[in-house]
C-alpha cells in the first residue's frame, strides 16, 4: 500500500514541479537507497530483472533508487535527467497474473533507466508492459499479486498511468494529483489501450476496480485525503508541504499506530490485515538546473528526517545495503529507533517532531544557499546532522516502559524476533 503525489509548477510556491511518495511494504522488508550508474552497451546485452530477462537498452541514465532489498526493481526513484517515478499496487476485478513477468517495481526502474522525459518514461513502461506483461509474487513474507499504477513526472509535466494486465490508461496532470491503491482515471483519460477503449463516456476506474479489495486497502479514501491536502495548500506547495502530507495520520484526535480504524498516508502496521508500514519516503523538487531530491532511506517518515541528494554533487554515504535481518545498515539502524518509539508512539512523536522540523528547515535553507562549489559539503553536513539526531532520539527513547496495547505489541514481537531485534514495538 502506497501513496504518490505530484504538483505542477503553477501549484507550487517556488515554481517547480513537486513529486512525493511513501512506499508501504511489509514491516521487515528493508528498503535501501542505491545510486545506479549509467550504462553504455556497445553490444547487445541481456538484463536480469526480478524474475525475467530482457534485452538491455544501448544506453541508460544514472538513477537514484529506493529499492526493496530482495528485488531488482525500485518502489520509487529519479534519474539524472530529472524524471521521477513511483508505483502503486492496483486491484482489478480480474485477478492479477501469478505467472512471473515484469513486476511494477521493475517497470519503475526500467522507466527511469530509459526515459529522458516523463513522456518518454511513460512510453517505455507502456511498451514493456505490452511486450512482457506484468506478474509474479510482489510480497516479502506473504504472497502478494497486483497490477500497477504510476505517477511519472519531470520539470515540465506529469502523468498518471494505470494498468490491468497488459492494458493501460493514462492522463496528463493539469494541476495537482494524488494516487493511492485504487484505480482513479475515469472518462477523462488522454490515452488508452485499444482493448479498454469503449468510447468517450467510459469510466475506466469504475469498470476495473475491485470494490472488496479497496475496502481493505482504503485506497480511494487515502487518494481523496492526499488530493484534499494538495488542494488545500496549492498554489503554495513546497518540499516541506509534501513532507507534511507524507506524514499525515488523518484527523482522528485519538490516533495512534495501535488505534486507527483505517490506513493513513503515513502508514503504521498493526494487528489484523494492516501488515504494511511506510518503509521509505521521497520528495523531489524538479526544475531546470538543480533538482533536489529529499529521501529518508528509513521507515516511518513521521519520525524520520528527509535528507538531500543532488545529481552532479558527490553522493552522500548511504551505507551498506540492508538485508533481511537487522544489520548495521541505515534502514535497520532506524528500525531500532522506530520500534523503540512504538512503546508510546504518540509521546515519542510529540518529543521528536519539533527538532525534526527545525532540522529539515535548516537543511532546506542550507541547500538553497549552497553554490556549486560548496554543495557537496552542504549535502554531507545534512546527512551527518540527521544521523546524529537519530542517535540522540534512540538514546532518549531506549528502555522506556511500553504503554501500547498488548495486542499491538504482540503483532510486532514475532517479526522483531525474525529480524533479530530485541524489544521494541
VOGU-3710 file (C-alpha; in Angstrom, 3 decimals, decimal comma):
1> xxxxxxxxxx> 0,000/0,000/0,000  1,499/3,342/-1,041  0,654/6,974/-1,722  2,140/9,108/-4,507  1,625/12,822/-5,127  2,613/15,422/-7,694  2,079/19,134/-8,205  2,709/21,117/-11,351  4,809/24,294/-11,232  1,760/26,605/-11,160
11> xxxxxxxxxx> 0,600/24,930/-7,936  3,897/25,416/-6,095  5,388/28,358/-4,243  8,773/28,127/-5,952  7,572/27,409/-9,486  8,979/23,881/-9,649  7,192/20,568/-10,189  6,964/18,500/-6,998  6,836/14,708/-6,679  6,426/12,708/-3,470
21> xxxxxxxxxx> 5,864/9,134/-2,402  5,564/6,904/0,653  6,444/3,294/-0,092  4,354/0,987/2,107  5,529/-2,591/2,364  5,882/-5,347/4,972  7,415/-4,484/8,343  10,742/-6,287/7,865  11,022/-5,533/4,148  14,067/-3,296/4,309
31> xxxxxxxxxx> 14,344/-0,694/1,558  17,713/0,860/0,869  18,894/3,801/-1,201  21,044/2,963/-4,197  22,758/5,009/-6,883  22,660/3,005/-10,110  25,231/4,321/-12,616  24,516/4,965/-16,281  25,373/2,130/-18,659  26,583/2,159/-22,248
41> xxxxxxxxxx> 26,277/-1,179/-24,064  28,278/-1,277/-27,290  26,981/-4,797/-27,975  23,542/-6,344/-27,326  23,282/-7,215/-23,633  20,752/-9,169/-21,581  19,323/-7,609/-18,425  18,055/-9,678/-15,472  15,054/-8,069/-13,796  13,429/-9,540/-10,681
51> xxxxxxxxxx> 12,030/-12,648/-12,401  12,709/-12,465/-16,140  15,435/-11,419/-18,544  15,052/-8,936/-21,387  17,371/-7,047/-23,744  19,138/-4,125/-22,095  18,993/-0,668/-23,667  22,040/0,604/-25,576  22,302/3,495/-23,124  20,734/4,142/-19,719
61> xxxxxxxxxx> 20,504/7,047/-17,285  22,027/7,123/-13,807  19,270/6,659/-11,214  18,725/7,190/-7,503  16,589/4,241/-6,410  14,679/3,303/-3,275  14,720/-0,472/-3,640  13,305/-3,319/-1,527  16,293/-5,484/-0,633  15,185/-8,652/-2,427
71> xxxxxxxxxx> 14,157/-7,379/-5,867  15,831/-5,778/-8,882  13,186/-3,097/-9,311  12,521/0,004/-7,229  9,484/1,427/-5,453  10,443/4,959/-6,457  13,340/6,907/-7,805  14,620/9,696/-10,014  17,147/9,784/-12,827  19,871/12,224/-13,805
81> xxxxxxxxxx> 17,559/13,745/-16,456  15,120/14,767/-13,708  12,417/12,130/-14,262  10,753/10,814/-11,068  8,524/7,719/-10,900  6,618/5,935/-8,164  4,228/2,988/-8,425  1,059/1,892/-6,659  -0,484/-1,558/-6,272  -3,878/-1,642/-8,020
91> xxxxxxxxxx> -6,520/-4,353/-7,611  -8,811/-5,136/-10,529  -11,880/-7,369/-10,638  -9,855/-9,782/-12,764  -7,123/-11,227/-10,513  -3,556/-10,163/-11,192  -1,347/-12,593/-13,089  0,629/-15,004/-10,927  2,920/-16,166/-13,705  6,263/-14,425/-13,454
101> xxxxxxxxxx> 6,818/-11,463/-15,740  7,877/-7,886/-15,061  6,650/-6,547/-11,724  5,626/-2,953/-11,136  8,897/-2,106/-9,408  10,844/-3,409/-12,417  8,810/-1,067/-14,605  9,662/1,881/-12,332  13,375/1,186/-12,680  13,196/0,498/-16,409
111> xxxxxxxxxx> 11,272/3,731/-16,964  13,933/5,656/-15,044  16,818/3,972/-16,819  15,389/4,529/-20,295  13,252/7,693/-20,116  14,822/11,127/-20,597  11,474/12,871/-20,062  8,267/11,931/-18,271  6,580/11,207/-21,591  9,477/9,043/-22,761
121> xxxxxxxxxx> 9,328/7,093/-19,491  5,574/6,607/-19,878  6,089/5,248/-23,388  8,872/2,948/-22,154  6,634/1,467/-19,444  3,673/1,013/-21,795  5,876/-0,632/-24,437  7,449/-3,055/-21,963  4,065/-3,830/-20,410  2,643/-4,751/-23,808
131> xxxxxxxxxx> 5,720/-6,801/-24,719  6,308/-8,709/-21,478  3,219/-8,300/-19,304  3,230/-7,928/-15,533  3,017/-10,704/-12,964  4,640/-12,634/-10,174  4,725/-12,506/-6,387  5,468/-9,000/-5,103  5,373/-9,900/-1,402  8,178/-10,463/1,073
141> xxxxxxxxxx> 6,986/-12,892/3,775  3,429/-13,016/2,448  2,366/-13,619/-1,142  1,028/-10,526/-2,899  -0,062/-10,165/-6,522  -1,264/-6,941/-8,088  -1,437/-4,664/-11,109  0,223/-1,274/-11,040  -0,374/2,448/-11,342  2,329/5,089/-11,670
151> xxxxxxxxxx> 2,919/8,795/-11,341  5,669/9,892/-13,733  6,939/13,487/-13,511  9,678/15,787/-14,763  10,271/19,543/-14,554  7,677/20,273/-17,252  4,878/17,706/-16,997  3,487/14,714/-15,147  1,311/11,721/-15,971  -0,808/9,153/-14,154
161> xxxxxxxxxx> -0,646/5,689/-15,745  -2,919/2,851/-14,565  -2,703/-0,727/-15,802  -4,503/-4,070/-15,668  -2,585/-6,955/-17,152  -1,245/-5,612/-20,469  -3,975/-2,991/-20,707  -3,370/0,641/-19,803  -4,877/4,082/-19,495  -3,198/7,408/-18,771
171> xxxxxxxxxx> -3,970/11,044/-18,138  -1,846/14,161/-18,036  -1,711/16,016/-14,700  -3,104/19,541/-15,053  -2,560/20,903/-11,528  -2,154/18,585/-8,510  -2,756/14,853/-8,309  -2,735/12,072/-5,730  -2,671/8,337/-6,440  -3,143/5,519/-3,960
181> xxxxxxxxxx> -4,065/1,845/-4,223  -7,188/2,295/-6,350  -7,998/2,924/-9,979  -8,731/6,620/-10,372  -8,857/7,531/-14,083  -12,490/7,787/-15,160  -13,709/9,009/-18,529  -11,257/11,909/-18,714  -8,268/9,924/-19,938  -5,775/11,170/-22,533
191> xxxxxxxxxx> -4,579/7,771/-23,752  -5,983/4,238/-23,571  -5,116/0,805/-24,924  -7,367/-0,405/-27,736  -8,781/-3,293/-25,687  -10,034/-0,931/-22,951  -11,457/1,766/-25,222  -15,259/1,861/-25,011  -15,820/5,449/-26,099  -15,721/8,902/-24,537
201> xxxxxxxxxx> -18,271/8,197/-21,769  -16,476/5,102/-20,465  -15,465/5,320/-16,776  -12,357/3,137/-16,720  -11,823/3,165/-12,953  -15,393/2,154/-12,145  -15,136/-0,693/-14,630  -11,844/-2,078/-13,316  -11,769/-1,569/-9,539  -12,203/-4,478/-7,123
211> xxxxxxxxxx> -14,534/-2,965/-4,517  -13,801/-5,625/-1,889  -10,031/-5,121/-2,074  -10,471/-1,349/-1,972  -12,465/-1,673/1,237  -9,430/-3,337/2,830  -6,754/-1,036/1,418  -8,834/2,171/1,774  -7,186/3,191/-1,493  -9,866/5,622/-2,650
221> xxxxxxxxxx> -10,072/7,119/0,818  -6,328/7,744/1,014  -6,318/9,122/-2,525  -9,089/11,547/-1,584  -7,205/12,565/1,547  -3,994/13,188/-0,394  -5,883/15,155/-3,038  -7,611/17,278/-0,401  -4,310/18,104/1,299  -2,751/19,075/-2,034
231> xxxxxxxxxx> -5,760/21,222/-2,952  -5,709/22,885/0,467  -2,133/24,125/0,102  -1,890/24,855/-3,642  -0,697/27,201/-5,117  1,791/27,484/-2,261  3,080/23,888/-2,155  6,732/23,433/-1,188  9,006/20,451/-0,494  8,136/20,902/3,194
241> xxxxxxxxxx> 4,410/20,786/2,322  4,892/17,447/0,565  6,856/16,079/3,525  3,990/17,101/5,806  1,449/15,287/3,612  3,578/12,131/3,653  3,456/12,342/7,473  -0,322/12,675/7,618  -2,166/10,482/10,133  -5,637/11,859/9,432
251> xxxxxxxxxx> -7,904/13,899/11,675  -8,696/11,391/14,431  -7,891/13,062/17,758  -7,010/9,764/19,432  -4,916/8,369/16,559  -2,038/6,038/17,355  -0,459/3,154/15,420  -2,435/0,784/17,639  -5,678/2,764/17,448  -6,655/3,609/13,908
261> xxxxxxxxxx> -9,675/2,332/12,052  -8,276/2,993/8,558  -4,950/3,049/6,778  -3,397/6,510/6,665  -0,949/8,178/4,259  1,816/7,779/6,849  1,186/4,063/7,271  1,780/2,172/10,507  1,399/-1,590/10,776  -0,624/-3,267/13,490
271> xxxxxxxxxx> -2,818/-6,283/14,142  -5,062/-7,910/11,542  -4,841/-7,051/7,859  -2,761/-3,902/8,403  0,603/-5,605/7,804  2,187/-2,739/5,873  4,083/0,287/7,070  5,712/3,203/5,260  9,231/1,850/4,769  10,740/4,652/2,672
281> xxxxxxxxxx> 9,823/8,166/1,545  10,928/10,644/-1,108  10,167/14,218/-2,183  11,641/15,682/-5,374  11,694/19,327/-6,441  12,070/19,103/-10,215  13,270/22,174/-12,065  15,633/23,152/-14,859  19,133/23,472/-13,462  19,398/21,990/-9,979
291> xxxxxxxxxx> 16,733/19,497/-8,945  16,896/18,470/-5,293  15,664/15,111/-4,044  14,811/14,596/-0,379  14,922/10,993/0,856  14,569/9,251/4,202  16,116/5,852/3,444  14,163/4,746/6,526  10,648/3,786/7,630  8,044/5,931/9,393
301> xxxxxxxxxx> 8,526/9,383/7,812  6,886/10,992/10,845  9,972/10,109/12,931  12,484/10,223/10,071  14,464/13,065/8,528  14,403/13,925/4,842  17,959/14,394/3,590  19,154/15,923/0,293  20,566/14,308/-2,825  21,596/16,246/-5,928
311> xxxxxxxxxx> 22,855/14,721/-9,169  26,213/16,246/-10,058  27,332/16,503/-6,433  29,151/13,610/-4,751  26,634/11,154/-3,364  26,259/11,068/0,417  27,215/7,910/2,245  24,115/5,737/2,074  25,934/2,990/3,976  25,676/-0,733/3,355
321> xxxxxxxxxx> 22,650/-2,123/1,554  20,136/-3,569/4,046  19,376/-7,269/4,212  16,566/-9,432/5,511  17,654/-9,240/9,162  18,814/-6,413/11,397  22,298/-5,288/10,419  24,365/-2,126/10,504  22,597/-0,555/7,517  20,905/2,812/7,774
331> xxxxxxxxxx> 17,421/1,269/7,374  17,853/-1,227/10,183  19,554/1,287/12,493  16,473/3,444/12,158  14,262/0,443/12,913  15,806/0,304/16,376  14,532/3,864/16,903  11,173/3,214/15,227  10,416/0,074/17,214  11,525/1,681/20,468
341> xxxxxxxxxx> 9,134/4,549/19,758  6,204/2,137/19,275  6,009/1,515/23,008  4,496/5,004/23,471  4,416/6,320/19,948  2,387/9,496/20,290  4,581/10,712/23,151  7,722/9,872/21,182  6,406/11,661/18,085  5,500/14,779/20,090
351> xxxxxxxxxx> 9,015/14,808/21,519  10,807/14,290/18,189  8,703/16,401/15,819  9,884/19,904/16,842  13,564/19,012/16,386  12,752/17,112/13,183  11,029/20,136/11,665  13,747/22,566/12,745  16,483/20,373/11,293  14,690/19,968/7,982
361> xxxxxxxxxx> 14,142/23,730/7,749  17,888/24,141/8,272  18,630/21,513/5,605  16,314/23,188/3,062  17,838/26,615/3,671  21,373/25,244/3,539  20,886/23,546/0,184  19,148/26,627/-1,239  22,101/28,774/-0,208  24,839/26,395/-1,380
371> xxxxxxxxxx> 26,670/27,263/-4,558  28,119/24,619/-6,839  31,445/24,804/-5,047  30,114/24,099/-1,567  27,116/21,910/-2,425  28,889/18,646/-1,638  29,857/19,856/1,839  26,335/21,134/2,483  24,775/17,785/1,493  27,248/15,806/3,613
381> xxxxxxxxxx> 26,621/18,031/6,637  22,864/17,473/6,407  23,361/13,704/6,441  25,768/13,865/9,413  23,398/16,027/11,409  20,489/13,715/10,602  22,437/10,671/11,782  23,418/12,440/14,995  19,808/13,429/15,672  18,575/9,854/15,247
391> xxxxxxxxxx> 21,247/8,627/17,656  20,061/11,182/20,229  16,439/10,173/19,760  17,246/6,485/20,152  19,223/7,101/23,341  16,330/9,141/24,714  13,666/6,517/23,946  15,520/3,283/24,700  14,419/1,467/27,822  11,178/3,356/28,349
401> xxxxxxxxxx> 8,352/1,080/29,549  5,753/0,423/26,846  2,181/1,636/27,262  0,884/0,303/23,933  -1,952/-2,267/23,963  -0,709/-5,854/24,381  -2,261/-6,982/21,069  -0,313/-4,342/19,171  2,890/-5,308/20,963  2,328/-8,976/20,136
411> xxxxxxxxxx> 1,771/-8,135/16,464  5,346/-6,841/16,350  7,028/-9,381/18,627  7,316/-12,255/16,136  8,640/-10,034/13,365  11,143/-8,456/15,747  12,333/-11,977/16,562  12,550/-12,918/12,875  14,618/-9,798/12,220  16,922/-10,392/15,174
421> xxxxx> 15,742/-7,292/17,025  15,317/-7,240/20,784  12,405/-5,482/22,445  10,690/-2,505/20,844  7,200/-2,355/19,448
//
